Amino acid sequence: MTVTTSKLENAAEQDYMILLYYYFTPIEDPLALMDEQRNLCKDLSLKGRILIAPEGINGTVSGTREQATAYMDAMRADPRFQSMVFKIDATSDHAFPKMSVKFRNEIVRFDSPVPIDPTQKTGIRLAPKAWLDAMNQPDAIILDGRSDYEYDLGHFRGAIRPDLSTFREFPAWIDEHLKIPKDRPLLTYCTGGIRCEKLSAYLLEAGFTNVAQLEGGIVTYGKDEATQGARFDGKCYVFDERQSVPINHTEDQVIVGRCHHCETPTERFINCKYDFCHNQHLCCDRCLDEHDGFCSSNCKATYDAQSVTS
């Protein structure tokens, strides 16, 4: 099992680590693995989210350096996960409020109309420097493999923004909207790599012949000393209490996030104050006060009306 980080020494300067990982491998008894993971994380006082499915495991957890290292050692000892890659971030505290281990039919939901198996077929994996070189080719097409709100906070320059709110919508979107020559170089990327395992596999099934994916995802690219996160504009959305992380460490940095209400540049997400909406949207300081945390006037009016009747 390989630990990928260009600056492990930085982790030593922090009290806590955040681990991001996934692995596609057949799990004969997912419920038994769930119990094992719950007990292991409880014993180590880890917090985070782990999904387990017949196709593998997908997790992100936080703990002290000692706890996180013990978790990685325990996973190395399991023959099923010996070659799993961990992405590591240093932090000053837990990045999650609690520990959750859940069963899913897929470790990342992808409503494919045809069977796909990332252990058998995926796009060519490009390390960060090779990815940067590939992006610089004039005929390359870059496809963001995430949801629209993630793209809006930050993305690779020139990437296609898919108009979808969940990853599972990708197959239908590709079939309907991705009208490009099948032999054009098609570069896919996502946060940590897991979504592109399925996305690139589906693109190959759909007849695209020149498909590649960013190995390790955006978070790995942002730590690569050779590229320094070049050509990534804005920040990368992450699914923990940090909300976002910087990627581009060159002088060529751009804020691409725009306030949902007024288009002012911002990199802060909030959830709509109306619980039945809870829409996550970018919001600047002025509009946070002006709109009182609501994403729309309809949400505010409905919220106010319900507050009166209750």
LINCORUR-V613661 format. One line per field, one symbol per residue. psi: psi as a letter, one per 20 degrees, with the letter a starting at -180 (. if undefined). A space follows every 50 residues. Layout:
BEGIN
psi->???
END
This chain:
BEGIN
psi->pppopimhhhhhiqhrqppprrpoqpohnhhghggghggghghikqqbpp ppriibqorpqqrrgggghhghghhhiohhkhjppppppqrirqjqhrpp oqpqhqiopompiqpqoiihprrppprgghggghhiphjqppopkarghg ghhqrppjqpopmqiqhiigghgghhhnmqphjqpopqqagihghighgh ghhghiipimprqopiahhghiiphhhkjqjopbrppqlaihgqqqgoja imppoippphgijppqkpqrqphohifkppqpprgghgghjkjqirhggg ggggghhgh.
END
